[in-house]
Amino acid sequence: MEDMPFVVVEHPVGGIAPEDVRLKADRVIEDIIYKATQWVPKKTSVEMKKAYPAAMVSAVDTIEDVNELFYQNAWTDGLPIIPPTKQRVENMLSGTGLNPDYLIGLIPPRMGAVTVQLIAINAVMAGAKPEHLPVIIAAVKAALEPEVDLRRWFTTTLANFVSVFVQGPIVKKLGIHYGQSALLPGPKPNAAIGRAFSLTTRLAGGVISSGEKIGTMATLGIPIYSSCLGENEEALPKGWNPLRVDLGCKRGDSAVSVFAAPWPLFQNDHDSNTGKDVLLSTCYRLGGHLIRFGGHRGGIVILFGPEHAATIARDGYSKEDVKQFIYDNARIPREWLLKGGTWEIVREEQPEWIKKAITNGVPMIQHFNSPEQITISVAGGAGKQSLLGIGCKNPSPTIIR
């Protein structure tokens, strides 16, 4: 990274007067033009590190020494790790039939190469078991789907989380938690799978480093270290298919979806006693978050708690009905988008169908362009809570093999 043409623009460039933005641009524009047109690297070629096999480091005396070595080299997330010895990694690889040198993909923004061996190394560090490895591999594959847009989430100052959502028979087989407090990483499979996924993607993508961090405040620790839960298939109302079936998989398949969002937004509604009222509450809870983070950039993943789902389904709403209701009723006032400040930027970011509605004087601007931008599932346990992941496109499932 030392021999690359960087130009540093003084922060901030948002929330300041346009003339101040222009002054900052004027200070760097000549450097930008020079770097883009005349800059020549000092080296004519760069020796690329091989993705496989992973480099070995000499053994040190104690587990504390290993952890300090990994921490100082930014090879971990700051929590203690299990040292990934050759024997432990080979044992972890026994959980998959894939070759260790098999390339899963490149993780942005650094575009680090992820092999099966590298995933196994991080799985050892996270405390996972060999039987967890196929889930972790599938999760990394799923994270590379265009809908997830990892580059966006790994290069923003905005607080965000990337979560692994496991579905199908493997949930019970591995003991992945899907009921009460499903998002807490207390059960070992959830904690280890989520952490192994996070370590793999964030280390390979260059998000974990010993230098400056990106986020203004970042997200509270748990979702960053580990975020993994299962679909609560037992609590799906009659007529509601599991998510993987909605997205084209067979009911007997086990699959992983990955969704990312600015933050977990919770719908805490203990008062609504009809399906319509619960869904109206969902739309109200979305509020002003919608236009900035939702439909035009992706969509929304809604994980209804079992009690909310039961109330909705009791009153005759199918999943398609729920999507249509939210599509019809999730709106914000046109006057909000005519304000200055952040809303001026938001207004300029909108697709043509929203700009047209503003121009035509539509009083309440419909957020989504299609009900298909809305993904519905059920997770968690008792309590009148649901989770709204705004900014997520429909998460393509990856089958666990």
N, C-alpha and C positions, 0 to 999 in steps of 0.2 A: 504493500500500500504506500510505501515511502516514495516510489518513483511513479506517481500518478498525478495528473493535472487537476488538483483541487483548487477551488476558489471559495473562500469563506465569506459569507454574507452575514454581517452583524445582526444578531437577534435582538429584539423581535422585528418581524415585518408585518405582523397582524396587530390590529387594535391601535394603530397609529395613523396620523394624518397622511393623506396621499402625497403631500409634498415631502414629508419625511421619508416615505418609501422611495420616492424618486431620488432623494439625496443619497440614500444607501446604494441604490442601483448605480448612480453616477460614479460612486467611489470604486466600484468593482467592474464596470462594463468593459473597460480597456483590458483588464486582466482576463476577463472571460473571453474576449475576442482573441487575445494572444494565445491563451491556452487551447482554444478551439481550433486555431488556424496555423500557429507557428511552433507550438511547444513540441520538443523532441525529447523522448526519454533518454536517461543516461545509459541505460542498458538496451542493447539491440535485441536481446532475447531474455526471457525469464524462465528459470528452471522450475517447472511445476512439480509439486509433490505428488507422488503416486497415491491414488485413493486406496489401493490395496497392495501389499498388506499394511496394516496400521503400524506406525513406528513403535518401537519398544523403548522403555526407559529402564535404567538400572534400578534394582531393588534398593530400598532404603530400610532403615532399622525398624521403625514402628509404624503402626497405622496412622498415628498422628503426623508422622513425617510425610507419609504418602498424601494425606489430605492437604497438608501445607504445600507440598510440591504442586499438586493439582490446582489448588486455589491460586497460588502465585502465578501460574501459567494460564489462568482463566480457562481451565479445562473442566470446571464444575460450576454449580449454581450457588456455591457458598455453604450449602448444607454438607454434613459428612457423607462420604461415599464408601462403598465397599471396593477395595482395590481390584481393578480388572486384570488379574493375573492371566497368563496364558491358559492355565488349566481351567479357571472359572469361565473364561470366554469360550473355550472349546465345549465345556459342559452346556453353556447357554445355547450354543449353536446346534446342539442336539435336538432342540425344540423345533427346528425347521428343516425341511428338505432342500431349501435353497442353498446354492453354493455361497461361501463366505464373500467371494469377490463379485457377486451379483450386484449391479448398480441399480439402486432404487430410484435415484434422481438427484437433482441439484437443488439445494435449499437457498432461496434468496434471503438477504440481499447479496451476501458474499458469494453465492452460488457454490457452496461447499458440496463436494461429492459425498453421497451417503451410500455406503455399501451395506450388505447384510452384516458383515463383520463389525462395522462401526455401530450399527444399531445394537448388536449383541454386547459390545463394550459398554455402551451407555445403559443397557438393561442391567448388566452386572452392577454398575455403579449405583443404579437406582434401587437395587435390592429385589429385582424381578426374578421370577423363576423361568426355566426353559419353556414351560407350557404357556407362559405369557407372551413369548416372543412373536408368534404369528399375529397376535392382536396388535402389538407395537409396530411390526412391519406394515401391516395393513393400514394402521393409523398414519404412518409417515407417507405411504402412497396416497391416502385420501387427502392429506394436507397439501399435496402437490396439484390437486385438481384446480383448474382456473377459478372455480366458484369460491374457493377459500381465500385466494388472493393474499398469500402469506407476506409478499413484499409490502403490501399496504400496512399490515398490522405490525410488521417487524421494523418499520422505519418511521413510525409516527410518535409524536410526543404525547398522544392521547392515551389515557389508560385503556387497556384492552385485555382480553383473555382469549385463548384458543383452547377449545375443549374437545375431548374425545368421547363420542357417544356410541356405545357398543350395543348391538342388537342381536337377537336370535338365541338359539339354544346355548351358545357358548357363555352367555351371561351367567346362567345358573351353573354350568359345568365348572367355570373358574371361580365362582363365588363373587362375581362383580356386583357391587351394591347398586340397587336401583330403587329402593324404597325410601323409608324415612331418612332424612338428611343425606340424600343421594349425592350431593355435591361435596360433602366432607370426605377427605381422602383417608379416613380412619381405617376402613378395611384394606388389607394389604394389596389385593389385586388392583383396586382403584388407585391407591397411592403409588404403587410401583409402576404400573402401566402408564399412568399420567405423567409421572416424573421422568420415566425413560423417554417418552415421547417428547416432553419439553426439553430435556437435555440434548437429545439428538437434533431436533430442529433448531434450537437456539444456538447450540455450539457450532453446528455446521453452517448455519446462516450468519454467524458472526454477531449475533445479538448479545451473547454473553461475552464480555471482554473485560480486561483489566483497566481499560481506559474509561472515557466518559460514557455515561448511560444516556439513553435517548429520551425516556419519558419524563414529563414535567414532574409528576408525582408517582406515576406507575399505578398498578392495581395492587390492592391488598394481597399479601404474599401467597395465600393458598392457591388461587387460580394460576399464578405464574409458575410456581413450583410443580403443581400437579392438578390437573382438572380432567377427571374421567368419571363417567357414570354410565349406567345401563338404562335401557328403555324398560319401563314398568309395563310389560306386556300383560301381566295379570290384571292390571287396572284399566286396560283399554276397554271402553264401553263396547257393547255389542254393535257390530257393524263398522267399527273403526279398525282399519287394518294397521298392522305394525308399519313403522316408517319404511323399513327396507322393502316391503311389499308395495307400498305407494310409489317407491322409486325404482321399481322394476325387478327386484330380487324375488326369489321364491321364499315361501314361508319357512322352509326347512334350512335356508341359508343362515349363516352367521355373518354379520357385516359391521363395518365401522363407518361412521360419518364424522367429519370434523367440521365444527363451525366456530367462527370467530366473531367477536362483537366488541364494541367500545367498552362495555361493562355489563355485568348481569343486572338487568332491570327487573325488579320483582313486582308482581301484582298481588297486593295484600288486600283481599276483598273478603271480609267475613260477613257482609251484610246482604249481598245479592242472593235471592232465593229462587230466581228463574234463570233459565239458560240465556235469555235475551239480556237480562241485566248483567250477568257475568261477562258476556261478550261486549256490552256497552262499556263496562268497567275496563275491559282490556283496551278498547279503543281510546278511552279517556286517559288511561295510564300512559299510552304511547305519546300522546300530546305532541309537544314541539320537537320531540326527539326524531319524529318520523322523517321529516323532509331532509334534515341534515345527514342522517345516518342510515336511512332505510331504503325506500323503494327505488330511488334513482341510482343508488350505488349497489343495490343488491336485493334485499328483501328482509324477511324476518323469520326466525325460528322460534316457535312458541312451544314450550314444554309445560303443558297444563298439569297442575297437581291433580291427583285422582279425584278429589272432591269437586273441584271446578269442572273437570271433564264429565263426571257423573251427572252433575246438575245440567250441564249443557246437553248431554245426550238424552237425559230423561225427558227433555222437552222437544225431542225429535230432531235435533241438529246432527246431521252427518258431518264428517270431516269436510266434505265439499261445501256443505251449507255454512260451516264455520268460516272457511276461507272467503266465501262470497259475502258473508255478513261483514267481516273485517274490511274486505275490499270496498264495500259500499259505504261503510261508516267511519273508517279511519281517515279523518280529514282535519285540516287546520284552517283557521280563518285567512282569507285572502289578504286582509289588512296586515297580518304578521309579516308576510313576504314583501310588503311594500315599505317596511321600516328600513332604517339605515343600519349601520354597524354590521354585526355578523349576518343579519338577514339580507343585506345587500349582496354579500358574497354568496350566501345560500341561493339567492334568486338567480344569480348568474350561472350557478352550477347545474341548474335544473334542465332536464331533457325538454324537448320541444312540446311534448304533450302537456307538461305542467305550465310552461311559459304561455302556451296558447290559452289555457284556462284562466291565467292571470289577466292576459290581454282582453279576453272576452268578458271579464267582470264576474266570473263564477265566485259566489260569496264564500263557499267552503271548498277548499282545494282537495280533491281526491288524491290520496298519496300514491297508491299502487297503480301500476299500469295494467296489472293482471292478477287475478286471484292466485295464479301459479307462483307468484313471488312469496307466497305465505306457506310455510312448512309447519305442520302440526304433529305433535307427539305427546306422550304422557310419561312423566317421571316423578319420583318423590313419593311421599307417604301422606299421613294424616295432616290436615291443616288446610286452610283456605288460601293457598299460595300457588302462584304460577311464575314461571321464568320467561322473560321476553328477551330474546337475543336479537337486537336490532342491528342491521347492517350485514346480515348473513344472506348470501344467495342460497338457493336450494342445495343442500350438501349432498353431493353424489356419494352413494355408498361404495365401499370397497369390500369385496367378499374376503373373509378370513379363510386362508387355506393352510 
